[in-house]
Each structure stands twice: as structure tokens, then as C-alpha cells.
């Protein structure tokens, strides 16, 4: 055999020797810390994404040997991957549904459900919209119900101008879509389809900001981060008051029916891995600070140690029986989870 065609690689601690013909070149190996790096896979809700991203960033600064990847597939898309065993943690902007519970059961996937924050679904318009300062749930239904023929603001309420409506909202894999449609239209996933959908809330922000007649909805943290580009519409509550989404109105339960809990779901077998346990512990121990940094509504401070205790006990399953609990307050959700 021609010597110049012979390639021999000899490995030894800290380096690699590559012999090509008569020439030997010593190459450094990948650092052992990188070679041993462990990965935690997180995916799911675009609403929960900013919270999980803040948690992952802070955790990795103190734990460089552990990589946390956070994706945005929507709540439904995340559960599809989670129940197939592809994820360690699934972010969710609604409780796990019955069909997802069944999918996990069929694959032998057990999970721990942890509430991490609360959110208000913000209904938003273009800054130049000076007429829709508030909307009733009935008017939202008129706009968003299946088969809706509303194409113009003048069709929504007498006195509104003759301006075409351009609609933006989450896609069908989104937990925000599920919650909004059930709260407004009475059934999850029941919605008109002639609107611009996206699982990425930043795309929805851009859409609403680009058209004077636009209307959209998504988690309020994206409103908080884009107040110069879009503005919120107050929702007329069951009591008759027009209420804007804020930490205060979400916490005190007056922003109804568009306040909802946010969750992470951890695979029971993944929770046994030291790096996953370490990350979840960091997430919950710093839950209030992480949530506030991500511009969401934190749970009461005393609840986080109890949530962590449920995780450490390996308390598996869901307390929601495969259904959304529309209009549930923070206190009601925590009581149901056993962390009141």
C-alpha cells in the first residue's frame, strides 16, 4: 500500500496524532468538559418560552457542563414530542389534555405537573386604533367564532369606524389558542380559520404592529416587551368592569376570563437524572425572580417551596383531568395542586 495513502490516528490523553504518509501532526482533542456535557431538552409553549429561557440562561452560567435547549413548538406540539419520549420537560400554557394523557400512557410516559406562573392573554390592537378601548367577551366571540363573517370594525359595535379588521393569533398547536377559544367561543380549538396564525408570538406582534385595523391575542409578556408597537384592549369582565391585563389584575382574579396558569411537565424517568433534578430545583427555587424577569405574574412566594416539595416527592399525574379550568384564580389552582 502506498504510504502516502495511509492515514493512522493514535489517541492519547489530551491530544490526537494524525499520521499522513511520513508527516505527523498533533491536534488537540475536544476539551473533556465539552465531551462530557449533558443536555436537557425543553420544548413546548411559546408563552412559557421566555420564562424557561431565563431559567436556562441563569442555570447554565453556574453549570457550564450542562446544556439546556429550549424550543418553541407550541403547547400541543411540545406534548406530542414529550409523549413520544423526545423531551425531558414540556412547557405548557394550559393543562395537559385527555388525548395527550392517553398518548403519554400508551408510551409509558409518566409526568410531574408543576405550576410555575400565571399569565393573562392580552388582546391587542395597533397604536392608531383609538376606538376599541374595550371589548366584551360576546364581541370577541362575534369576531373569532367559527364561520364569523366579521370583516370590518363597523360590524363589531355601533359607532366603530369603517376599517377592515386584520386578525392575528396563535396556531392550533398553541395552548393559548386552546384556552382563548374555550374561554371566548365555549369550545377549545373552535375558531374562524381566516386569520394569520403563528406559534411564534413575536410574529404576531409584528403583524399587529404593521396594520392599523389589526387585532390579535397572545401572552401579556409579549405586550409588556412591545408597548411602543402595540396596545392592549380592556376586557369587560363578568362584573361589567373594563379590565386591562396586568400583574395586579391577574393576581387578584379581576382579569377574566383570560387569566390562566402556566406549567412545566417533567418526565418521571428524566427527573431521576441528576442534571434534570438540579435544573428543575434551580427553576423552582428562583421561580419568582425568573418569572418577574420574563415579565410574567409570579405565584405567591411561599408556594414555590411547596411546588418543589411535590417535585422531590415525584408526585406524578395531573389534577385537571384533561380539561382547562377557565377562569381559575391563582389560589384555586394552587389549592388543587396541593400547594395552597
C-alpha positions in Angstrom: 0.0 0.0 0.0 1.3 3.5 -0.9 2.5 5.1 2.4 1.0 8.5 1.4 -2.4 6.9 1.3 -2.2 5.5 4.8 -4.0 7.5 7.5 -3.4 6.4 11.0 -4.8 8.1 14.1 -3.5 7.5 17.5 -5.4 8.9 20.5 -3.8 9.7 23.9 -4.8 11.8 26.8 -5.2 15.5 25.7 -4.2 15.2 22.1 -4.6 13.3 18.8 -1.7 12.4 16.4 -2.6 12.2 12.7 -0.1 10.4 10.5 -0.4 11.1 6.8 2.4 9.4 4.9 5.6 10.4 6.7 4.1 13.6 8.2 2.8 13.6 11.8 0.5 16.4 13.1 -0.6 16.7 16.7 -4.2 18.0 17.1 -5.8 19.0 20.4 -8.8 16.9 21.5 -12.2 18.3 22.4 -12.0 19.5 26.0 -13.2 16.9 28.3 -15.8 19.3 29.8 -17.5 19.6 26.4 -17.1 15.9 25.6 -19.0 15.2 28.9 -21.6 17.9 28.5 -25.1 16.7 29.4 -28.2 18.1 27.7 -31.7 18.8 29.0 -34.3 19.1 26.2 -37.2 21.5 26.8 -39.8 22.4 24.3 -43.5 23.5 24.0 -45.4 26.7 24.7 -44.3 30.0 23.1 -45.9 31.7 26.1 -43.8 29.8 28.6 -40.7 30.1 26.4 -39.4 33.4 27.9 -39.6 32.0 31.4 -37.9 28.8 30.5 -35.2 30.7 28.6 -34.4 33.0 31.6 -34.2 29.9 33.8 -32.0 28.0 31.3 -29.7 31.0 30.9 -29.2 31.6 34.6 -28.7 27.9 35.3 -26.1 27.4 32.5 -24.0 30.3 33.8 -23.4 28.3 37.0 -23.4 24.9 35.4 -21.3 25.0 32.2 -21.2 21.3 31.9 -25.0 21.1 31.4 -26.7 22.4 28.2 -30.4 23.3 28.3 -32.1 23.6 24.9 -35.4 25.4 24.8 -37.7 25.2 21.7 -41.0 26.6 20.6 -43.3 24.0 19.2 -46.5 25.3 20.9 -48.1 23.5 23.9 -49.7 20.9 21.7 -46.5 20.4 19.6 -44.5 20.1 22.8 -46.8 17.4 24.3 -46.5 15.4 21.0 -42.8 15.3 21.4 -43.0 14.8 25.2 -45.4 11.9 25.0 -43.1 10.3 22.4 -40.2 10.4 24.9 -38.3 13.0 22.9 -38.3 15.7 25.6 -37.3 15.9 29.3 -39.6 18.9 30.0 -42.6 20.2 28.2 -43.7 23.8 28.6 -47.4 24.3 28.6 -49.8 27.3 28.7 -52.7 25.0 29.7 -53.1 21.7 31.5 -52.4 18.5 29.6 -55.4 17.3 27.6 -57.1 13.9 27.8 -55.8 12.9 24.4 -52.3 13.9 25.4 -52.7 12.0 28.7 -53.7 8.9 26.7 -50.7 9.4 24.3 -48.3 9.5 27.2 -49.9 6.5 28.8 -49.6 4.5 25.6 -45.9 5.2 25.5 -45.4 4.5 29.2 -44.6 8.2 29.9 -45.3 9.4 33.4 -45.0 13.0 34.3 -44.9 15.5 37.1 -47.1 18.6 36.7 -45.7 21.9 38.2 -47.4 25.3 38.0 -44.7 27.9 37.6 -46.5 31.2 37.0 -49.8 32.9 35.9 -50.5 34.8 32.7 -53.1 37.0 31.2 -53.9 36.6 27.5 -53.7 40.1 26.1 -56.0 41.2 23.3 -54.1 43.9 21.4 -54.5 46.4 18.6 -52.5 48.8 16.6 -51.5 52.0 18.4 -53.5 54.1 16.0 -56.7 52.2 16.9 -58.5 54.9 19.0 -61.9 53.2 19.1 -61.6 49.7 20.5 -60.6 50.7 24.1 -62.5 47.8 25.4 -64.4 44.7 24.1 -66.9 42.3 25.7 -66.4 38.6 25.5 -69.6 38.5 23.3 -67.9 40.9 20.9 -64.7 38.8 20.9 -66.8 35.7 20.1 -68.6 37.6 17.3 -65.1 38.3 15.8 -63.5 34.9 16.4 -66.2 32.2 16.4 -66.2 29.6 13.7 -67.8 30.9 10.5 -67.6 34.5 11.6 -68.4 37.0 8.8 -67.0 40.0 10.6 -64.6 41.7 8.3 -64.8 45.3 9.4 -64.7 47.1 12.7 -68.1 48.6 12.0 -69.6 45.2 12.3 -68.3 44.7 15.8 -70.0 47.6 17.6 -72.2 50.5 16.5 -70.0 53.6 16.3 -66.8 51.7 15.4 -65.3 53.0 12.1 -65.4 51.5 8.7 -61.9 50.0 8.9 -61.1 46.4 7.8 -60.1 44.0 10.5 -56.9 42.0 10.0 -56.6 39.2 12.5 -53.5 37.6 14.1 -53.5 34.7 16.6 -51.7 31.6 17.7 -51.8 28.4 15.6 -53.8 25.3 16.5 -50.9 23.7 18.4 -50.8 26.6 20.8 -52.1 26.3 24.4 -53.0 30.0 24.2 -55.2 29.1 21.2 -56.9 26.3 23.1 -57.5 28.4 26.2 -58.7 31.5 24.3 -61.1 29.6 22.1 -62.6 27.7 25.0 -62.9 30.9 27.1 -64.4 33.0 24.3 -66.1 30.6 22.0 -67.1 27.9 24.5 -65.0 25.1 23.0 -61.3 24.6 22.6 -60.0 24.9 19.1 -63.4 26.3 17.9 -62.3 29.3 15.8 -62.6 31.0 12.5 -59.7 30.0 10.3 -59.3 33.0 8.0 -56.6 34.8 10.2 -52.8 34.8 10.2 -51.6 32.1 12.7 -48.2 31.6 14.2 -46.7 29.5 17.0 -44.2 32.4 17.5 -45.7 35.3 19.3 -43.1 37.7 18.0 -44.5 37.1 14.5 -48.0 38.0 15.9 -46.6 41.2 17.5 -45.1 42.2 14.1 -48.3 41.5 12.3 -50.5 43.6 14.7 -47.9 46.4 14.7 -48.0 46.6 10.9 -51.7 47.3 10.2 -54.0 50.0 11.7 -57.0 47.7 11.6 -55.3 44.7 13.2 -56.4 42.7 16.2 -54.5 39.9 17.9 -54.1 37.9 21.1 -51.1 36.3 22.9 -49.5 36.1 26.3 -49.1 39.5 28.1 -45.3 39.3 28.4 -45.1 40.0 24.6 -47.3 43.0 25.2 -45.0 44.2 28.0 -42.0 43.9 25.7 -43.6 45.7 22.8 -45.7 48.6 24.4 -44.4 51.1 21.8 -45.6 48.9 18.9 -49.0 47.6 20.1 -51.6 48.4 22.8 -53.9 46.4 24.9 -57.7 46.3 24.8 -59.5 46.2 28.2 -61.8 43.1 28.5 -65.2 43.7 30.1 -65.4 41.2 33.0 -68.5 39.4 34.2 -68.9 42.2 36.8 -69.2 44.7 34.0 -65.9 46.5 34.6 -63.4 47.0 31.7 -60.1 45.5 32.9 -56.6 45.7 31.3 -54.2 42.8 31.7 -51.6 43.4 34.4 -49.8 41.6 37.3 -52.3 43.1 39.7 -55.5 42.2 37.7 -54.2 38.7 37.1 -53.2 38.2 40.7 -56.5 39.4 42.1 -58.6 37.5 39.6 -60.3 40.5 38.0 -58.9 40.0 34.5 -61.5 37.4 33.5 -61.9 35.1 31.7 -58.4 35.4 30.1 -56.1 34.7 33.1 -54.6 31.2 33.2 -51.8 29.2 34.9 -48.6 28.2 33.2 -46.9 24.8 33.7 -43.8 22.7 33.1 -44.2 18.9 32.8 -41.2 16.7 33.7 -40.9 13.1 32.6 -40.6 11.0 35.8 -37.7 9.0 34.4 -35.9 12.2 33.3 -36.4 13.7 36.8 -34.2 10.9 38.2 -31.2 12.2 36.2 -29.1 14.5 38.5 -28.8 17.3 35.9 -32.6 17.4 35.4 -33.3 17.4 39.1 -30.7 20.2 39.5 -32.2 22.3 36.8 -35.8 22.0 38.0 -34.7 22.7 41.6 -33.0 25.9 40.3 -36.0 26.8 38.3 -38.5 26.5 41.2 -36.2 27.9 43.9 -35.8 31.0 41.8 -39.3 30.9 40.4 -40.5 34.3 41.5 -37.4 36.2 40.3 -37.3 34.2 37.0 -41.0 34.9 36.3 -40.7 38.6 37.0 -37.6 38.9 34.8 -39.6 37.3 32.0 -42.4 39.8 32.6 -45.0 37.3 33.8 -47.0 37.1 37.0 -45.3 35.2 39.8 -47.0 32.8 42.1 -47.1 33.8 45.8 -43.5 33.4 47.1 -44.5 30.8 49.8 -45.9 28.5 47.1 -42.6 27.7 45.4 -41.1 25.6 48.2 -44.3 23.5 48.3 -44.1 23.1 44.5 -40.5 22.0 44.8 -41.5 19.5 47.5 -44.1 18.0 45.2 -41.4 17.6 42.6 -39.0 16.0 45.0 -41.7 13.6 46.1 -42.1 12.6 42.5 -45.9 13.4 42.6 -47.0 12.2 39.2 -50.1 13.0 37.1 -52.3 16.0 36.7 -55.0 17.4 38.9 -57.0 18.9 35.9 -58.5 15.6 34.5 -57.6 16.6 30.9 -59.6 19.9 30.9 -58.9 23.6 31.1 -60.2 25.3 34.2 -61.4 28.5 32.6 -61.3 31.5 35.0 -59.5 29.7 37.8 -57.6 32.0 40.2 -54.1 31.6 41.4 -55.4 30.5 44.8 -57.8 27.9 43.3 -55.0 26.4 41.1 -52.5 26.2 44.0 -55.2 24.6 46.2 -55.9 22.0 43.6 -52.2 21.2 43.2 -51.9 20.9 47.0 -49.6 23.9 47.5 -52.1 26.5 48.9 
